[in-house]
């Protein structure tokens, strides 16, 4: 089974319809080998540029792309 976590219930319902997860459970939708659940709000947030080793705003530093994600 694959689990998909959406940002909010409405997005989870849309994704569930696409992947064929139509069985409503307590806090998730299930079906076709998928479980689709949701959070309330953003799942991740961006770090400030200083956390990537960038200080001050300089146009040539954009876009800020971390070398690796941990």
NORBEL-V754445 format. One record per backbone hydrogen bond with DSSP energy under -1.0 kcal/mol. CO is the residue of the C=O (numbers start at 0). NH is the residue of the N-H. E is the energy in kcal/mol with one decimal. If there is no record, write none. Layout:
BEGIN
co={CO;CO}
nh={NH;NH}
e={E;E}
END
This chain:
BEGIN
co={1;3;5;6;7;8;9;10;11;12;13;14;15;15;19;22;24;27;28;29;30;32;33;34;35;36;47;48;48;49;57;58}
nh={34;36;38;40;11;12;13;14;15;16;17;18;19;20;21;29;26;24;35;22;33;1;30;3;28;5;50;51;53;52;60;61}
e={-2.4;-2.7;-1.9;-1.4;-2.1;-2.4;-1.8;-2.5;-2.9;-2.0;-1.5;-2.4;-1.2;-2.5;-1.0;-2.6;-1.3;-2.8;-3.2;-2.6;-1.7;-2.7;-2.3;-2.7;-2.6;-2.6;-1.6;-1.7;-2.2;-1.4;-2.2;-1.8}
END
